[in-house]
């Protein structure tokens, strides 16, 4: 049977592992993705977090017209998002590790308090059974 200290240590180890992932998210990220369009007149950069970081336009692209430019930017964004999903190896959203760490900390704190209360109740019953009070 696990004692209170063993359970507390297991939970603390799990939290430490998750916390290290939260503190160094760059280890779990991909490189920025760059997509060009309109024969090199447009360039879009998607940062490691999946947000559009830069959109560069050569002035000559303005001759294409606003609808053509908008369609090309839309295509470039979708291409960048597809490349990012492929690089991550999943279409699943990345979990919020910080929120998970906070939830685990809360669960650990509540669990330890409940375990201590149960342990105290068991000790009290055992004391009564062995001639206490």
C-alpha positions in Angstrom: 0.0 0.0 0.0 1.2 3.5 -0.8 1.9 5.9 2.0 1.0 9.5 2.0 4.7 10.5 1.3 4.9 8.1 -1.7 1.7 9.5 -3.3 2.8 13.1 -2.7 6.2 12.3 -4.3 4.6 10.7 -7.4 2.3 13.7 -7.8 5.2 16.1 -7.3 7.3 14.3 -9.9 4.4 14.4 -12.5 4.0 18.2 -11.8 7.8 18.8 -12.2 7.8 17.0 -15.5 4.9 19.0 -16.8 6.3 22.2 -15.4 9.6 21.7 -17.3 7.6 21.4 -20.5 5.8 24.6 -19.7 9.1 26.4 -19.0 10.8 25.3 -22.2 8.0 25.2 -24.8 10.6 26.0 -27.5 11.8 22.4 -27.2 8.3 21.3 -28.4 7.9 23.8 -31.2 8.6 23.9 -34.9 10.6 26.4 -37.0 8.8 29.4 -38.5 7.1 28.6 -41.8 7.6 30.9 -44.8 5.3 30.8 -47.9 5.7 32.9 -51.0 3.0 33.8 -53.5 2.2 36.0 -56.5 5.5 35.0 -58.2 7.5 36.0 -55.2 5.8 39.4 -54.7 4.2 38.2 -51.4 5.9 36.5 -48.5 4.1 35.2 -45.4 5.8 34.0 -42.2 3.9 31.9 -39.7 5.7 31.9 -36.2 6.2 28.7 -34.1 3.0 29.5 -32.2 1.0 29.3 -35.4 0.4 33.1 -35.7 1.1 35.2 -38.8 4.3 37.0 -37.9 5.0 38.9 -41.1 3.3 39.6 -44.4 5.7 41.3 -46.9 4.5 42.8 -50.1 6.4 44.1 -53.1 4.7 47.2 -54.4 4.4 45.6 -57.9 1.8 43.2 -56.5 -0.7 46.0 -56.3 -1.2 45.8 -60.1 -3.0 42.4 -59.6 -6.0 44.0 -57.9 -7.3 43.7 -54.4 -9.5 40.6 -55.0 -6.5 38.7 -56.5 -4.2 39.8 -53.7 -6.8 38.7 -51.0 -7.2 35.3 -52.7 -3.5 34.8 -52.9 -3.0 35.8 -49.2 -5.8 33.4 -48.2 -4.1 30.6 -50.2 -0.7 31.4 -48.6 -2.2 31.3 -45.0 -3.9 28.0 -45.7 -0.7 26.5 -47.1 1.3 27.7 -44.1 -1.3 26.2 -41.7 -1.2 22.9 -43.6 2.6 22.8 -43.5 2.5 23.6 -39.8 0.0 20.8 -39.1 2.2 18.4 -41.1 5.3 19.5 -39.2 3.5 19.0 -35.9 2.3 15.6 -37.0 -1.2 16.1 -35.9 -4.3 18.2 -36.7 -5.1 18.2 -32.9 -4.7 21.6 -31.1 -1.7 21.8 -28.8 -2.8 21.5 -25.2 -2.4 24.4 -22.8 0.3 22.9 -20.6 0.2 25.8 -18.1 -3.5 25.3 -17.4 -2.9 21.5 -17.1 -0.1 22.1 -14.6 -2.4 24.4 -12.5 -5.2 21.8 -12.6 -2.8 19.0 -11.5 -1.5 21.2 -8.6 -5.1 21.8 -7.4 -5.9 18.1 -7.6 -2.7 17.3 -5.7 -3.5 19.7 -3.0 -7.0 18.5 -2.5 -6.0 14.8 -2.7 -3.4 15.2 0.0 -5.8 17.0 2.3 -8.4 14.2 1.7 -5.7 11.5 2.3 -4.6 13.2 5.5 -8.2 13.4 6.8 -8.8 9.7 5.9 -5.5 8.8 7.6 -6.5 10.7 10.7 -9.9 9.0 10.8 -8.3 5.5 10.4 -5.8 6.3 13.2 -8.7 7.4 15.4 -10.7 4.2 14.8 -7.6 2.0 15.3 -6.9 3.8 18.6 -10.4 3.1 19.7 -10.2 -0.5 18.7 -7.0 -1.0 20.7 -8.3 0.4 23.9 -8.1 4.1 23.4 -10.9 6.4 24.5 
